[in-house]
Amino acid sequence: MRWRRWTLISLGSILLIGAILLAFWSIAIGPVAVWRVLTHGTTTVWDHLEYPGHELRASGSPRPWPDHRGDPPMVSVDGDQTPLPEILADRDSLAFLVVHDGAVEYSWAAEGHAVSTPTMVFSVTKSVTSLMVGAAIEDGLIGSVDDPITRYLPELSGRGFDSVTIGDALHMDTGSTYVEDDNPFGIHVEFNYTDHLEDSILGLRARADRRAKGFIYKSGDNALLGLVLERVLAPETISDFLQRRFLDPLGTEDGGVWSTDREGGLERTWCCLALSARDLAKFGQLVIDGGMSDGTEVISREWLDASFTPHYGPDGWPADYTDTSLNDYGYQWWLLDDGSVLALGKNGQYLYIDTARRVVLVRTGTSQGSGWLGILREVAEQYPIVEG
């Protein structure tokens, strides 16, 4: 009978340790966040179907893309020219769109999917948020990028943010102690799953030596911008502002969702916008056209120019990026070594913009894979540089 007693003691000990860990985990990131992690698991491109969010409409005046579709592009793989659809199918893609000079040249979608199907674009959302900050400044709701962030979030005074500006947050240069990893007890998981996002954001701190650290990718810096937007826009929501200032004038066709921390809550502005591939491409076309859409200025060319100005330079750019085409960081946009700009999200969500060739490329998918920047560049380079 002794073995039964030891078995019961062992099982009881395991259960006790599990209960203690669960309690500590709930204290660290909150009980709702723990429940969401346990019941839903890691984030996926379908999260907008699982969590609370604000619905986005198709524009009241949708403008379908002109269609010039031809043969699929060929791409070099291991020295062989391979049709792009084969690569897309082999690498867990959902949709791919090639837009040149304002017209669709090629589109592809996985079986059961469509370029009109909204999916989570993850950190591509950061670049959209950046455009919204620019619009809020141009509308007089935010003074300028030089405003201290504590003007809008006074609760952060005395927490290291007193000299941090809106521009610093746009450049991911706040020095916040936010750590971007998948530690289940960590702040990144907390931000992704909490139902009290504002409290989490206001719990951030910043380091005094931030200028010495160079570029460190932190979604928390974008979350600061999201909370600033939420306050200056109220009672209008961030989602409604996106609808009014961007989705409607861009002539979007498919609607979408912006996920929130709870019903009627705060948008997760760093990760959680769901759009279709063909609507996402309209943001790329907006950049190509210098902030204009159908004859209307949506965002100023000056804001776009500032957004794509390198901030860090070689001395502040991490060695980790040396072997990539990622050359610097602007206002929540990646800047490539060939002059193209990129919005990039988890699992290989790409909005690639080659302004010289007037090419916009969108890839959505369920996993990252490898080699996408080279593929995107090779597809873009099949179109000539447009003079003037």
Secondary structure, 3 states (H helix, E strand, C coil): CHHHHHHHHHHHHHHHHHHHHHHHHHHHHCHHHHHHHHHHCCCCCCHHHCCCEEEECCCCCCCCCCECCCCCCEEEECCEEEEHHHHHHHCCEEEEEEEECCEEEEEEECCCCCCCCCEECCCHHHHHHHHHHHHHHHCCCCCCCCCEHHHCCHHHCCCCCCCCEHHHHHCCCCCECCCCCCCCCCHHHHHHHCCCHHHHHHCCCECCCHHHCCCCCCHHHHHHHHHHHHHHHCCCCHHHHHHHHHHHHHCCCCCEEEEECCCCCCECCCCCEEECHHHHHHHHHHHHCCCEECCEECCCHHHHHHHCCCCCHHHHCCHHHCCCCEEEECCCCEEECCCCEEEEECCCEEEEEECCCCEEEEEEECCCCCCHHHHHHHHHCCCCCCCC
